[in-house]
Amino acid sequence: MKLAFIGTGYVGLVSATSFAEMGNDVICVDVDVDKVNKLRNGKITIYEPGLEPLFQRNIREQRLHFTTSLEAAVRTSDIIFLTLPTPPREDGSADLSYVMNVTHKLSSILTSYKVIVTKSTVPVGTADRIRRGMEAHGLKSGVDFDVVSNPEFLREGAAVNDFMKPDRVVVGTSSERAANMMKALYEPFVRNGNPILIMDERSSELVKYASNGFLALKISYINEMANLCVLAGADIDKVRAGMGKDSRIGSQFLYAGIGYGGSCFPKDVKALSSTSAEYGYDFSILNAVMNVNDNQKQLMLNRILANFDGDVDGVKLAAWGLAFKPNTDDVREAPALWVIAELTRRGAVVSAFDPEAIGTTQAVLGESIVYGKNQYEILKDAEALLIFTEWNEFRNPDVTEMLRLMKNPTIFDGRNLYDPKKMAELGFGYSSIGRPHYAPEASYQHTIHSMKSVA
């Protein structure tokens, strides 16, 4: 099939490349001339494991194309995917201005039947809004089109595999013609028997929000359990193991830490809460999820501050990990950046290393911190190490080198990478999430009690 993707961000580039890999002729549109030129020249503009070989192959075999001309892309395509930003407004609702601006332009371009697909995560009712917008902005008489909701379920760091081997494909449409085209497009991806689910547009638009809201709930729940474990003298790793073996619960997203981040969970939870408010419904559990997530970052900050009696002015700290999760350079809503910004605001001197997210962090924090070339050089004379991201290279470090370099061998582990007892035996003061804590972390229980009383 001939496909157009409007927007070459994370979802657009992964989806377009994956469809091209299955033999489709794909053209991608973006208003950023410099970005389009880079992509045309084979320079990939995002970091995603496994994407570049597919990208290069489909550029070389001329199935993947890039342009700044919306009209040229639309006229030669059967299906038009909208992969545009839907950032949160101040009230948490999704900003649809990019989506609506493009659909208004499509109205005057369409001369024959097209399927317009919302691949971006959009609130319920967007398909109806697009239809009304198209009809009100110069659509030629007799030109037919269908609007389809086709939410993406891509995990950063595993997006290529998620797209090529989806556990389900969701298609929202009231048109049999559009449904048949979408099924034909996706059939090569579901030969293992996983379903293509055809449903109405509004149900489809809610699926992504419902899924991410529930996964965020699991993360916040296990973090609350971790805080209770500390107070009760239990170990969250053992509690999680017992929970995860229950087939009704499962073990995924039950790892205690400093909270979720990234481009999806924070935005989608806020948007779902905002949508609920628009319909007059108080989705109270979502507000609790967001509050817990904010508290986890604050809790780690409080633990660090307590270790230095509340004064980190001039204190040298090292940070391992900046991205919100491993295998990505995405630092949007990353807990690391919030904690680091709070520490530097109080005068701390922070040196940080991340295998992929140095550039994206510099775009946010600028030169307010020092960026290391490797995980060890930033440890020199550090009075504590802060672990924010569970990159594989941090899991089995050179302990002797760490002890040699650090001024004070204290670790605040926001991802529970190491065994607490072993770290204490090696000579580290080690503080993690929801597990037994060792010196110098005597004030941790008091910190949790204080936060709960304030809340």
Sequence and secondary structure as in RCSB ss.txt:
>XXXX:A:sequence
MKLAFIGTGYVGLVSATSFAEMGNDVICVDVDVDKVNKLRNGKITIYEPGLEPLFQRNIREQRLHFTTSLEAAVR
TSDIIFLTLPTPPREDGSADLSYVMNVTHKLSSILTSYKVIVTKSTVPVGTADRIRRGMEAHGLKSGVDFDVVSN
PEFLREGAAVNDFMKPDRVVVGTSSERAANMMKALYEPFVRNGNPILIMDERSSELVKYASNGFLALKISYINEM
ANLCVLAGADIDKVRAGMGKDSRIGSQFLYAGIGYGGSCFPKDVKALSSTSAEYGYDFSILNAVMNVNDNQKQLM
LNRILANFDGDVDGVKLAAWGLAFKPNTDDVREAPALWVIAELTRRGAVVSAFDPEAIGTTQAVLGESIVYGKNQ
YEILKDAEALLIFTEWNEFRNPDVTEMLRLMKNPTIFDGRNLYDPKKMAELGFGYSSIGRPHYAPEASYQHTIHS
MKSVA
>XXXX:A:secstr
 EEEEE  SHHHHHHHHHHHHTT EEEEE S HHHHHHHHTT   S  TTHHHHHHHHHHTT EEEES HHHHHH
T SEEEE     B TTS B  HHHHHHHHHHHHH  S EEEEE S   TTHHHHHHHHHHHTT  TT  EEEEE 
     TTSHHHHHHS S EEEE S HHHHHHHHHHHGGG TTS  EEEE HHHHHHHHHHHHHHHHHHHHHHHHH
HHHHHHHT  HHHHHHHHHTSTTT STT   SS   SSSHHHHHHHHHHHHHHTT   HHHHHHHHHHHHHHHHH
HHHHHHHTTT  TT EEEEE  SSSSS    TT HHHHHHHHHHHTT EEEEE SS HHHHHHHHTTSSEE SST
TGGGTT SEEEE S  GGGSS  HHHHHHH SS EEEETT  S HHHHHHHT EEE SSS   TT TTHHHHHHH
HHHH 
